[in-house]
Amino acid sequence: MNDSRLYKISFINRDKVYDIFAKQVYESDLYGFLAVEEIVFGNASDIVIDPSEEKLKAEFSGVKRSFIPLHSIVRIDEVKERGTCKISDYEESDNISLFPGASSAADEEK
């Protein structure tokens, strides 16, 4: 396996779009989940500190492997270099739509 591979994974979690970078992405033994290992964040020596990336770093601290539901995945790209990990608000558009699930059923009852 090539250790220099880096993947950008975009997924929806709690009405937010998460963009993270990881060295390993593969289909999990848990049915319907994608396994993500070795999440890559910026260096502590970076001059500009992004609060969104710091929030992600805190959320994934101590996590060896994360399992993301396949229906939450928006996109996976193999990239040459790491960009900015971020959390952004989900805005309904033609390109991204939420998979019908428990959250949409709860919204209909309101």
C-alpha positions in Angstrom: 0.0 0.0 0.0 1.3 3.5 -0.8 1.8 5.5 2.4 1.8 8.8 0.6 -1.9 8.7 -0.3 -4.1 11.3 1.2 -7.8 11.5 0.9 -10.3 14.4 1.5 -13.5 13.1 2.9 -16.7 15.2 2.9 -19.6 14.0 4.9 -22.8 15.3 6.6 -23.1 15.1 10.4 -25.8 16.9 12.4 -26.7 19.3 9.5 -23.1 20.3 9.1 -20.7 19.4 6.3 -17.4 18.0 7.6 -14.2 18.1 5.4 -11.4 16.0 6.8 -8.2 14.5 5.5 -7.0 11.0 6.2 -4.4 8.5 5.1 -6.6 5.5 5.1 -10.2 5.1 3.9 -11.9 1.7 3.3 -15.2 -0.1 3.5 -15.7 -1.3 7.0 -16.7 -4.8 8.2 -19.6 -3.0 9.8 -22.3 -3.1 7.1 -23.0 0.3 5.7 -20.1 2.2 7.2 -16.8 3.6 5.8 -13.7 3.3 8.0 -11.4 6.3 8.2 -8.0 6.1 9.9 -5.1 8.4 10.5 -6.9 11.7 10.2 -4.4 14.5 9.3 -4.6 18.0 10.8 -2.4 21.1 10.5 0.8 21.6 12.4 0.9 23.3 15.7 3.5 25.7 14.2 1.0 27.2 11.7 0.7 30.9 12.2 -3.0 31.2 11.5 -5.2 29.0 13.7 -8.5 28.0 12.2 -11.2 27.6 15.0 -13.1 25.2 12.8 -10.1 22.9 12.4 -9.4 23.2 16.2 -12.9 22.1 16.9 -12.4 19.1 14.6 -9.1 18.3 16.2 -10.8 18.3 19.6 -13.7 16.1 18.4 -11.4 13.5 16.8 -8.7 13.5 19.5 -7.9 10.1 20.7 -9.9 8.5 17.9 -8.0 5.6 16.3 -10.6 4.8 13.6 -13.9 6.5 12.8 -16.8 4.8 11.2 -19.0 7.1 8.9 -22.3 5.9 7.6 -22.2 5.5 3.8 -25.3 7.5 3.3 -23.6 10.5 5.0 -20.7 10.6 2.6 -20.8 13.4 0.1 -17.5 12.9 -1.7 -14.0 11.3 -1.4 -11.1 12.7 -3.3 -7.5 11.5 -3.4 -5.4 14.7 -3.1 -1.7 15.6 -3.4 -1.5 17.8 -0.3 -3.6 18.5 2.7 -6.0 21.4 2.7 -8.0 22.9 5.6 -10.1 20.6 7.7 -13.4 22.4 8.4 -17.0 22.3 9.5 -19.4 24.3 7.4 -23.2 24.8 7.5 -25.2 22.5 5.3 -26.9 24.6 2.6 -29.4 22.7 0.5 -28.4 22.9 -3.1 -28.6 20.9 -6.3 -25.3 19.2 -5.5 -25.9 17.9 -2.0 -29.0 16.6 -0.4 -29.6 14.8 2.9 -30.5 11.1 2.8 -34.0 10.6 4.2 -33.7 9.4 7.7 -34.7 10.0 11.3 -33.8 13.7 11.3 -36.1 14.4 8.3 -38.9 12.4 9.8 -38.6 14.4 13.1 -38.7 17.6 11.0 -42.0 16.5 9.3 -43.7 16.0 12.6 -43.1 19.6 13.7 
